[in-house]
Amino acid sequence: MKVIDFHAHIYPEKIAGKAVQAIGNFYHIDMSSRGTAGGLVENGEKIGVVKYIVHSTATKPSQVESINNFIISEISAEKRFVGFGTLHPDFPGTEAEVRRIREAGLRGIKLHPDFQAFQADAPGMDPVYDILAHYRMPVLFHAGDIRYDYSGPKRIARVLEKHPDLTVIAAHFGGYTQWDEAYEYLAGKDLWFDTSSTLWKLPVPDARRLMEKHGYERFLFGSDFPMWNHEKELARIGTLGLPEDKLEAVLFGNAAGFLASLGCGVV
């Protein structure tokens, strides 16, 4: 079975080790992978990944252009990569940057409100979301974390209400460690969920309940590499006991259709 990984992080060789360690410290998780492009492909090939949506997050405005340039260079070097860029709430010239990276081949934006310390539904972000909607650039949100008040499902729901033309993917089943809120405020609405960094912690009955309410056709498989390896994440999906057609949709078909809507072919 072919697989599309819709949530993977990559970093330049010279900083990959430091970046991975910082993420591990943030989430109190032992990180075993280095987080390089080569490491991602080597890991994903073990389960038949044919496309990877790759991204990184700018924690300072000064990092936006350099990170976007890195992702642009990586999608040029590896045809299995689809790049999502980064923005920052305090970055000047958002529209010009979105236009630049879109013309360079990036297909969306990844935002991590917890890392970037902004509330997802802050009024100051409305112009950013309007720009993304105008240029048809989907936004992949890190969603949820009970430790913070930045990216919870309630805030993502407000973004949807204010920006109905914005295509939104809420990572981690709609809300990392806030899955009851994801069920209440997001499940069944017009957005996508990805599966990353969830099934190691969320009980199978609760995961199935969320999937049934939201719709299997709105779920995208994501590894969250280098936090987890692909073989373990595929095994965790297997514990859900999904019928073959729903499993194929989550692992490949849903993402293939999504990418086609962005003009991306899938080999």
N, C-alpha and C positions, 0 to 999 in steps of 0.2 A: 504493500500500500504506500502511495506517495504521501508526503507530509509537507506542509508549509508552516514554518515557524514564524509567527507574527509578532514575536516580542523577544528580541535578542540585543544585547549590548556588546559593542566592540570598542577597543581603545588602541591608540598607537602603542607600538612595541615598547617605547621608552618609558611610558607611564602606566602600562597595563597593570603591573604588579601593585603599584601604589593605589590605583583606582579600585582594583578588586578588594584590596585590604580595607579601604575606606568604606566600601559598601558592606562588606562583612561586619565591620564594627558597627555600622548604623543599624543593621538588622540582627546583630548577635548571631550570625550564621558563619560556620566554617566554610570558607570558599576554597575549592580545590582546583579550579580552572584559572588560567591567566587572563582570559578575556580578550585575546587577540582574534583577528579575522581568521587566521589559519586554524586556531584552536576551535573556533566556532564551527567551521566547515568540517574539520576532522571529527568533531563530536556529533554533529548533525547527520553526517553520512552514515553513521551506525544505525539510524532508524529510517533512512530514506528521505531525508529532507531535500526538497528540490528548490525551495525559495526561502530566503530569510529576510524579514523586515528588520533592519539594523538601525540603531540610533545610540545617542549618548546625550547627556544633559549638561547644559551650561549652568553652573552654580553662581557665576558672576557674568554681568553683561559683556565684559571684555573677552569672554570665552566663546561667544556665539559664533562669530565668523570663522574662527579657527576650527571649531568642532564641525561646523557645517562643511568647511573645506575638506576636512578629513573624511567625512562620510561621502562627500562627492568623489573623492579620490578612490575610496574603497569600492563604490558601486561601479566605477570605471574598470577597476582591476578584477572584480569578481562578478560575473553576469548573474549569479544566483542571488545577489544582494539587491534588495529594494530599500532605498534610503529614506528615512524620516529625519528631518532636520531638528534643530533646537532653536528656541527663542528664550528670552528672559524678560520679565515685566519691566525692567529698567533699561532695556536696550533701546537706544534711539534708532529711528529709521526702520521700524518693523516692516512697513509695506515694501520698501526697496529691497530688504533682505529676503522677504518671502518671494518677491518676484525674481530675484537673482537665483535663489536655490531651486525654484520651480523650473526656471529655464535651464538650469544645470542638471535637472533630472531627478531631484528629490520629490517625493510624492506625498508627504505629509509632515506633521510636526509632533514631536513627543514633548510633553510637559510633565514635570514632576513637582507639583506644588509643595510637597514636604521638603525635598532637597532645596528648592528655590525659595521657600519661605513666603509663599503668597496664597491667599485664599482663592480657590478656583473660581468662585463666583464674585470676586471683588469687582466693583464697578469699573475700576481702572483697566480691567482686562477686556471689557466689552469691545473697545475698538480693535483689539487684537483678534478676537473671535470674528468680528465683522470682516476683517481683512482675510482671514483664513476661509471663511465661507465664500467670500467673493472670488477667491482664487481656487476654490474647490480643493482645498488642502485639508484632509481629515486631521483631527487632533487625537492622539493617543495619550490619555491621561493615566499616570499612576493614580489609582483611586483607592482611598481609604487608608487608615492606620489609626487605631484607637488611641495611640499616644499623642496625636496631633489634631489640630482643627483647621486643616488646610484643604484636604482633598476628599472629604467624606462624601458618601452617596447623596446626602441632602444638597451639598454644594454642586455636585455634578448635575443633579436634577434641575437646579436653578439655572445653570448654564443652558441646559436643553430648552427650558421654558423661554429664556430670553433670546435664544439663537436657534430657532427651529431649522434653519438652513445649514447649520454646521453639522458635519459628520463627526460623530464622537465614538471613540472606542474607550471603554472604561476597563482598565486592566484588573486582573486578580478577581474575576467573577463579580466585578462591579464595586468591590470595596474590601481591600485587604484587612482582615480581622474585624470588619464591620459588615458581615454578610447578612445579618438580620436587616440592617438599614438598606443594603443593596436590594434585598427582596422587597422591602416595603416601598422604596422611593424610585428604584430604577427598573426592576424586572418588568418586562412587558412593554417598556417604552421604546421609542425609536432611536436606539443606539446599539452598539455592539459590545459584547464582553469578550475578554480573552481569558484563557485558563491558567495563566502563569502564576506561580508562587501562591497556590491556593490549596491544592489537593494533599499537600504534606500536612495540612492542619485542619481543613474543613472536613467533617465527617461525611461519608458517602451519602447517607440519606439526605443531608442538608444540601449537598451539591446537586443531587438529582432533583430535589424540590426547586432549587433555583433555576436549573436548566429547563425544567418543565414549564415553569411560569414564564420565563423569558423567551423560550423557544430555542431548540437546538440549532435552528438555522441562523441564529444570531451569535453563535459562539465561535471563536477563533483559537486554535491551539497556539500556545506560547510557552517557550522554555524558560524565559528570564535568564538565559545564559549570560554570564557565568555563575549565577547563583545556584543553578541546578544543571545537571547533565541531561541530555536528551533521552537516554535509555530509561532513567528513573522517572522522568516526566511522562513518557509513553506508558510505562508500567502503571503509573498512578491513574492515567486516563482509563487504562484497562480495568481498574477496580470498580469503575462506575457500571460495568456490565451493559454498555450501550448496545442496542441492535446494530448490525453491520452498517446499515445505511446511515444511521445517525453518527456512528463513529467515523465513517468516511467523510461525512459533512464537516464535523468538527476538526478533523485532522487536515483536510484538504479542500473539499468542495466549497465550503463557505468562503474561505480565504481566496480561492481561485476566482470566484465570482466577484469578490470585493476588488481584487487586483485588476480584473478585467475592466471594472468600472472606472479605474484610474488610468487605463490604457497600458497596463502591464500584462504581458503574456506570461504564461507559465509553461515551462518545458516539461 
